[in-house]
Amino acid sequence: MAGASSGTLSAKGRQTRQAIEQAARKLFAERGFHGTTLSDITAAAGKSPAVFYRYFSDKEDLLAALAESFLHDVVAPSGAEVSLPTSPDDDAFFHSVVTGYWNIFKQNIGIMIAVAQLAATQPRFAEVQNEFRRFGMDVFAASVRHAQQQGYATGLDPDHIAAAITLLFESFTMVFAGGSSPNVAMSDEDAIATLSTIWKRTLYGS
């Protein structure tokens, strides 16, 4: 039986559900989806397994709820607010957008890692992962077309470049924001600067 939706809960029920969700986000980031048990989540939330089942049917149902909330409450609104660079010298644009992207995904890295783990075998989560990617691809494709209107990025296919940059950003963020960097020291500012430079130079060259 599916758990209760957040819209039908009392104030106390919403607090309980939020405690479970917050515990899951933290544990998924630290241990991954498969390394986190339902008991781990309920213990971290200070709730019993019986209470868990009032809100979610299983661990995958919990992840799906977290992913849907992240997608529609955080990712979609942030994508809609992105403008485009005013010129090739608009470094502030690239830094601002990439900073926003980095902070959003770092704060929700547990969800991203868990969705990626399940997407490899479950179409349900592969679709969710592609929804995440779609917002990034839309922004990157728009930036390529905008640069072409300015006389740059000639010969580039906007959709192909958007797919490549989106996947590069995703993999890079998963590794470095997820805490599994390949023996390369990199601060958040270094990571943001690196991604900003790659994006800008793809559009405008050096």
C-alpha positions, 0 to 999 in steps of 0.5 A: 500500500502506498504511503500518505501524500504530503498534501493530506498530512497534519502538521505533525505528519508533515514533520514526521515525513520530513524527518524521514526524508532528511535522514534518507538524503543524508544517508544516500549521500554518505552510503548510496542507495544500496548501502542504506537500509530502511532500518538505517533511515528510520533509526536516523530519523528517530522513527519506527519502521511502522511509522515509515510505512504510513508515508512510503511503501518502500525505500524506492517509493521514498527515493521517487518522492524525493526525486520528484520534489527535487525536480519540480520544486528546485530544478525546474524553477532554477532552470526557468530563471536562467538568462543568457550571457550578454557578451563573450566577456560576461564571466559573471554569467557563467560563474553565477549560473554554475555556482547555482547549479553546483550548490543545488546539486551538492545540497541534493547529491544523495538524491542524485547518487541514488537515482543514478544507481537505480537508473542503470537497471530501472526504467522508472529512475532512468526517466527521472534522471533524463528529466534532470538532464533535460533542464540542463540541456535546454539551458546549454542548447539555448546558450549555444544558439545565443552565441551563434547569434552573436557570431560565435560557436559556428558549426556547432550543433546546439543539441549535441553540444548541450548533451555533451556538456550536460553529461560532463557536468553531471559526471564531474559533479557526481565525483567531486561533490559526491566526495569520491574525487580521483586523488585531485584536490579541488575546492568548490570554487575550483570546481565552479571555475573549471566548469565555467571555463569549459562552458564559456570556451566551448561557446566563445573559444579562448 
